[in-house]
């Protein structure tokens, strides 16, 4: 009997079975495309050379981000990153240096996102009450953009968006739990078979409402983050090179940032008013009622102990805001402090419950490391140098304007901090050599601030906060993919880039 089974079973997995396992449930065409690109890169390396191969790998890596709803980018993107190392397009020492530069962001994603998890009860209760209390969709969305823009200017953009994502996730899970035929459904079903047909239209509208709310919030982090020295990590790099303190930075960039912020708010009003670019979705009446009913049930069933827990969470949340606003430590370390305080005083000591808080952030942290491999490849192959040398060969206001434009383009496909660093190195060298005046240097520094912060919102990989939203567990639930994010960011990108560009061109 056993010999018969052995004879009839294949000795090795078939190609078909291997392809079925590769990248799991991703579409077959996508699996084949990834394998084709991996093979193509080897051919290109030996025929076209390392530089051309590097540009192909960069485009392919961005493609994996665009397909985030089909397959989490860590696996396919990681294969391209490993291939870049195997082909010696960069080396592990350069990667380690890039990871060191990005360590504050990695720590933020690991610890601050987990810290927010332990404050979710009080955050959900407060924001749910505010959301249900405001009937006007226009007011809700404009308020979201303005508040997040202001908070992002003084706190951290990624932290603020992580809080908004956590709250939106809670809203979605509460509604889905009520209308689902099978209870909570972790794995998004593209056909919504787990949802009763009576609720599917409301669910689609609710998804559209949450997409708009989250995209307004993501845009708010970008247009608010450029306003201050601490709004974005690259601002610290630029400020240090320029010798600007907090007040000086604010004064230097405000002629460009304030009109850009106002243009962003005006864009929000227009797209919501006319329902353009997939905005304008109302919170369905039935959904609002379900959320209100669940909120009422939660309030009625809340025990004295649970109320005490939420009070402690509120205290820890206030301490977090104070620590972030005063920049008492790296943001990730503040997040670790939040975890310790929130779990200690609320009695969460179970290792598995603590581990759950890290689940949303760790995959993105791993993806960031793969992203830094690509950044290291760009650095090793000097891929951006021809563009920078051409820009620096220009004169006057044209040069400053092109610093802004090329910064935006390169930041949209690379890392903002990396692009800001290499540009500031170049213009600082020109200043030291006496080839440009201090006035021109200051104008170029402002152009770097605005370039890395504003045009880079055109793609999800241009902003860490956008990329975090794209790869969050909520994105597939509300059908927010790469293409849709690009489309919804388009009006903001066009309007804010035009306003900032005109100001930069005519102010030099």
Buried (B, 14 or more C-beta within 10 A) or exposed (E): EEEEEEEEEEEEEEEEEEBBEBBEEBEEEBBEBBBEBBEBBEEBBEEEEBEBBBBBBBEBBBBBBBBBBBBBBBBBBBBBBEBBBEBEBBBEEBBEBBBEBBEBBBBBBBBBBBBBBBBBBBBBBBBBEEBBEEEEBEEBBBBBBBBBBBBBBBBBBBBBBBBBBBBBBBBBBBBBEBBBEEEEBEEBEEEBEBBEEEBBEBBBBBBBBBBBBBBBBBBBBBBBBBBBBBBBBBBBBBBEBBEBEEEBBBEBBBEBBEBBBEBBBBBBBBBBEEEBBBBBBBBBEBBBEBBBEBBEEBEEEBEEEEEEBBEBBBBBBEBBBEBBEEBEEBBBBBBBBBBBBBBEBBEBEEEEEBEEBBEBBBBBBBBBBBBBBBBBBBBBBEBBEEBBEEBBEEEEBEBBBBBBBBBBBBBBBBBBBBBBBBBBEBBBEBBEEEEBEEEBBBBBBBBBBBBBBBBBBBBBBBBBBBBBBBBBEBBBBBBBBBEBBBEBBBBBBEBBBEBBBEBBBEEB
